[in-house]
């Protein structure tokens, strides 16, 4: 009886593996036509998170994330920030059109920040999530990918360039570099399932 059950299970798994697997992606605009034209999928995939690797703190990566994620919060206005390193300024977000009444702000200790961001990213009621982190282990990153897929919102994780040596679980990894007064250069370092999109560059206002 047990052998028969295992054989049946193997047959089912084999059938599933041979069949086509499709994940219908939904994208949202960055709100900037020149950025959409540059992005590999002409926008950001909902149900994913994006890594922004900044060369120096204050180069403008957080501001860019806040500008780009606005459309993700249109269908789900609630948004969240995990501020484990006291780097978030709500007044700046307000100038970019974010409703502070809809903000969930978590002042988490360093050891709790990853868990907090994962829970927020998993929520189907939150349109966009943000987190700046100087360090994170790979297991946390894998959980973020699964949480984003479940929540179907959009996440942004701002990290230092030292994270370049770590695996990327995000749908995109973008390098943010200063290139002049109030200007930054952006380079695609990783685009899931689109290796030909890497190294593409653009200059934008910080």
N, C-alpha and C positions, 0 to 999 in steps of 0.2 A: 504493500500500500504506500509506504513512504517513498520507495523507489519510483513508483508510478507518478506520484505528486511532483517529485523533483524533475522527472523527465518532461512532464507537462509544463512546468515552470520554465525549464530551459527552452522549450519550443516557443513559448510566448515571448521570452526575451529575445530570441533569435529573430522572430517575426518583427518585433519592434525595432531592432537594430537595422534590419534590412529596409524598413520602410522609410520614406522621406520625413525629415524633421524640419518643421518651419516655425520660426518665431517671428511673429508679425511685429515689426518695430514701429513705434510711433515717435516721431521727432517733433521738437519745438524749435522755433527760431531763436537766434541769439539776440534778436531785435536790431541787428546791424547787418544790412545786406552784404557789405564787403566781407564781414566775418562768416556769414552763412556760405558765401561763394567759396571761401577758403576751407571751411570745415569739410572733412571727408564725406559726411552724410548730409551736408547742407543744413545742419542744425545739430541739436543734441538729442540723443536717444533717451526717451523716458524709460525709467526702470534701470538706470545706470548711474554711475558716478564718474566724475572727471577729476583727474589729478592735475594741479597746477604746481610746477616746480619753480620756485623763485630763487634767483641768484643771491639776492640780498633781501632782508626784511624791509618792508616799506616800498618795494619796487612798484607795487600797484596790483599785485595778483588778487588780493581780496576785493578791491574795487572792481576789477574785471569780472570776477565771479558774480558779484552782486548785479552788475549791469547785464550779464549774459543770462542769468537765471529768471529774469522777470516773467517771461512767457510761461514758464513751468508753473508759476503760481497763479495763473489766470483761472484755470479750472478748480484749483485747490488753493485758496488764498493763505491758508496757514503755512508758516515757514519757521524754520528752526535753526538755531546756532548753538554749537557746543563751544564754549569759550574756556578752554582749559589753560590758556596761556595769557589771559587778560589782554588780547590783541584786538578785540572787537569793539567798534564804536557805533552804537545804534544811531547816532545823529548822522553819520555818513550814509548809512543804509537808507535813512529817511530822505536824504537828498536825491537818491536814485529811485524814489517812488515806492519804497517798501513801507507797508502799513505796520507801524510798531504795535498796534493793537492786536495784530495777528501773529506777533512774534512769540515763539517759545524759546527763551534764552536759558541755557543750562550752564551754570558756572561749576564745572566738574573738576575734581582733582585729576591730576595727570593719569593715575592708574584707573580711573573710572571713565575717562573721556571716550575711549574707543567703544566701550559698552553702551554709553549714552547715545553716541552718534548712530550706532547700529540700530538701536531701538527706534530712534526718530526716523531713520531712513526706511525702516520697515513699515512705518505707519502709512496706510492708504489715505489718511486725511491731510497729510503734509505734502505740499507741492515742491518745496525746495529746502535743502539742508546744507549747512556750511560748517566746516571745521578746519582750523589751522593747527597742525601738529608737527612737532620737530622730530618725533620718533614714533614708530609703530611696527609691530611684528607682522609677519606675513599671514599668520592665522587670522588676525583682526581684519586684514584686507580681504581675505577670502569671504569672511562673514559679511563684509560690507557689500560685496558683489551680490550675494544671495539676498541680503536685506533689501537692496535697491530693486532687484527684480520683483520682489514681493510687493513693495510699496508703490511701485510704478511712478515714483516722482523723479526728481533730479538732485544729485548730490555733488558738491564741490569740496575737495580736500586740498588744502594749500600746504605744501611741504617744501623743505629746503632742497637744494640741488644734490645734497649727499644721498637723497633717496633714489637717485638715478641707478644706484647699484642694486636696488631691490627689485623684485618682480613687480610687474604692473597688473593689477586685477581690474582696473578701471576701463571703461570703454574708450577713453582718451587719456593720454599723458601729454601735457603741453608745457614747454619751457618758457618762462617769462623773463626777459632780459631788458634792462634799461638801455635806451639808445638815443636819448636826448631829453630836453626839458619836456616833461609831461608826455613822453612817448615811450612805448615799450615795443620790443620785437618779440613775436611769438613763433615758436617752432613746434611742429607736431613730432613728438618722439615715439609715440605709440598710438595706433588706431586699431582696435580689435577687428580682426579678419580683413584688414586692408593695409598690408605691408607697404604697398606702393605710395601710400599717403604720407609716410614719415619723411621728416626733414623739410616739409613745406613750411614756408615762412610768410609772415605778414607783419606790418607795423600798424599799431593802433594808438589811440589816445589812452593814457593811463587813467 
